[in-house]
Amino acid sequence: MRQRAAFTLIEVLISIALLGIILPALYKSVTLLRDSNSHLFGYLLKAKDQAKSTKTLFLDIASSDGNLTLHKDEFDRLCIEKTNNSLYGLSQVKVCWMVLKQDKTLVRVEGTDFHLPVGEDEEVAVDAVMKGMSLFDIYWKRDKVLVTLQQKGKKPVSFMIQGITKPKAKKANPKKPRGTKPFNRDRKPEEPPTTQTPSPDIKPSLAR
């Protein structure tokens, strides 16, 4: 019996036809897998950024002295007068969190001493935290601070911090005037000094 040494032309044409059917489907599945991986990677990056920004906001409030200022509007604005959580290695800073109206971007403003709107001579660092914000609400009652934030198309994120109280104002001690003694009610009034007057019957004698 004679053995075949090569493929016939019909077999080669059938193999090419099968490859023409399989390769597009295989390429399409690879493209779908790559797109899904890129979407998953982007989602993980956004989730990582959201977790990082939430942690930063949490540390800003938890490390503060309790002197917080809230401004209620479409989006809340939070200013922390003194906090030890600095992104730039400073000891104590002032931090403000707000949402820009133009792009609905949540930003964090850090500086030593500034006012909003920031003046030209004030040095601050502005960091864009999250874009496309649909919710940024802060509630403060007694010693509890509740923060809720949400990006468009995502689930809201909330966290609560306890033990945040405003510092009590120190009472100034009245200064006592110098040279005065404290009044004592039990003390008897001092009697005026008595002077001895000579008797009219006694005449002064002249010394010899």
C-alpha positions in Angstrom: 0.0 0.0 0.0 1.3 3.4 -1.0 1.6 6.0 1.8 0.8 9.7 1.3 3.7 12.2 1.9 1.7 15.5 1.8 -1.7 17.0 2.1 -3.9 17.2 -1.0 -5.1 20.5 -2.4 -8.6 19.9 -1.1 -7.4 19.3 2.4 -5.4 22.5 2.4 -8.4 24.5 1.1 -10.6 23.1 3.8 -8.1 24.0 6.5 -7.9 27.6 5.2 -11.6 27.8 5.2 -11.9 26.6 8.7 -9.2 29.0 9.8 -11.1 31.8 8.1 -14.1 30.9 10.2 -12.3 30.4 13.5 -9.8 33.3 13.5 -12.5 36.2 13.4 -14.4 34.6 16.3 -11.1 34.1 18.2 -10.0 37.7 17.5 -13.4 39.0 18.6 -13.3 37.1 21.9 -9.8 38.4 22.5 -10.9 41.9 21.9 -13.9 41.5 24.2 -11.6 40.1 26.9 -9.1 43.0 26.5 -11.9 45.6 26.7 -13.4 44.0 29.8 -10.0 43.9 31.4 -9.4 47.6 30.6 -12.9 48.5 32.0 -12.1 46.4 35.1 -8.7 48.1 35.4 -10.3 51.5 35.1 -12.9 50.6 37.7 -10.2 49.4 40.1 -8.3 52.7 39.6 -11.4 54.7 40.3 -12.3 52.6 43.3 -8.7 53.1 44.6 -8.9 56.8 44.1 -12.3 56.9 45.9 -11.0 54.9 48.8 -7.9 57.2 49.0 -10.0 60.4 48.9 -12.4 59.0 51.5 -9.5 58.0 53.8 -7.9 61.5 53.4 -11.2 63.2 54.3 -11.6 60.9 57.3 -8.1 61.7 58.6 -8.7 65.4 58.1 -11.7 65.4 60.4 -10.4 62.9 62.9 -7.1 64.8 63.3 -8.8 68.2 63.7 -9.2 70.3 66.9 -13.0 70.2 66.4 -13.2 73.7 65.0 -15.2 72.9 61.8 -17.2 75.3 59.6 -20.1 74.0 57.4 -21.7 75.9 54.6 -24.9 74.4 53.2 -25.7 74.8 49.5 -26.2 72.5 46.5 -23.0 70.8 47.7 -21.8 71.2 51.3 -18.5 73.0 52.0 -16.4 71.9 54.9 -13.5 74.0 56.3 -11.3 72.6 59.1 -9.4 75.3 60.8 -6.7 73.2 62.3 -5.8 69.6 61.5 -2.6 67.5 61.8 -3.3 65.6 58.6 -1.2 67.3 56.0 -0.4 66.0 52.5 2.7 68.2 52.3 4.5 67.5 55.6 3.3 70.5 57.6 2.5 70.4 61.3 -0.9 72.1 61.4 -2.9 73.2 58.4 -6.2 74.6 57.4 -8.2 72.4 55.0 -11.3 73.0 53.0 -13.3 70.5 51.0 -15.7 71.8 48.3 -17.3 70.9 45.0 -16.6 73.1 42.0 -19.7 74.1 40.1 -18.1 73.9 36.7 -17.1 70.2 36.5 -18.7 69.0 39.7 -15.2 68.2 40.9 -14.5 67.6 44.6 -11.3 69.4 45.5 -9.2 69.7 48.7 -7.6 73.0 49.5 -4.7 73.0 52.0 -2.8 76.0 53.5 -1.5 77.5 56.7 -3.9 80.5 56.8 -6.3 81.4 54.0 -9.9 82.6 53.3 -12.4 81.6 50.6 -12.3 82.8 47.9 -8.5 82.5 48.0 -6.6 85.8 47.6 -3.7 86.4 45.3 -1.2 86.7 48.1 -2.4 83.5 49.9 -0.4 80.3 49.2 -2.5 77.1 49.0 -2.4 73.7 47.4 -5.5 72.5 45.5 -5.9 68.8 44.8 -8.7 67.5 42.5 -10.1 64.4 44.4 -13.1 63.1 42.4 -14.9 64.2 39.3 -18.6 64.0 38.4 -19.9 64.4 42.0 -23.7 64.1 42.4 -23.7 64.2 46.3 -21.5 65.7 49.0 -23.4 66.2 52.3 -22.0 66.6 55.8 -24.1 66.5 59.0 -22.7 67.4 62.4 -24.7 66.9 65.6 -23.2 67.0 69.1 -20.0 65.0 68.7 -20.9 63.0 65.6 -19.9 63.9 62.0 -21.6 62.0 59.1 -20.2 62.4 55.6 -21.9 61.1 52.5 -20.4 61.4 49.0 -21.4 59.9 45.6 -20.2 60.1 42.1 -22.6 59.9 39.1 -23.5 56.3 38.4 -22.0 54.9 41.5 -23.2 53.9 44.9 -22.9 56.5 47.7 -20.2 56.1 50.3 -20.9 57.2 53.9 -18.8 57.2 57.1 -19.2 58.6 60.6 -16.7 60.0 63.0 -17.4 60.3 66.8 -15.8 62.5 69.4 -15.6 65.7 67.4 -16.5 68.6 69.7 -15.8 72.3 69.4 -13.1 73.7 71.6 -14.5 75.7 74.5 -13.6 79.3 74.6 -11.3 80.3 77.4 -12.6 82.8 79.9 -10.3 85.7 80.5 -9.5 86.3 84.2 -10.2 89.9 85.3 -7.0 91.7 86.3 -7.0 93.1 89.8 -5.8 96.7 90.2 -2.5 97.0 91.9 -2.3 98.3 95.5 -5.8 97.1 96.6 -6.7 94.5 99.1 -9.5 92.0 98.8 -12.6 93.0 100.7 -13.4 90.9 103.7 -16.9 91.1 105.1 -16.0 89.6 108.4 -13.3 92.1 109.1 -14.2 94.9 111.5 -13.8 98.5 110.4 -10.6 100.0 111.6 -11.1 102.6 114.4 -9.5 106.0 113.8 -6.3 106.6 115.9 -7.1 108.4 119.2 -5.0 111.5 120.2 -4.6 112.4 123.8 -5.6 116.0 124.5 -4.4 117.8 127.7 -6.9 118.4 130.5 -7.9 122.1 130.8 -7.1 122.0 134.6 -3.5 121.0 134.0 -1.3 123.8 132.8 1.9 123.1 131.1 4.9 123.7 133.2 7.9 125.5 132.0 11.1 123.8 132.3 13.6 125.7 134.3 
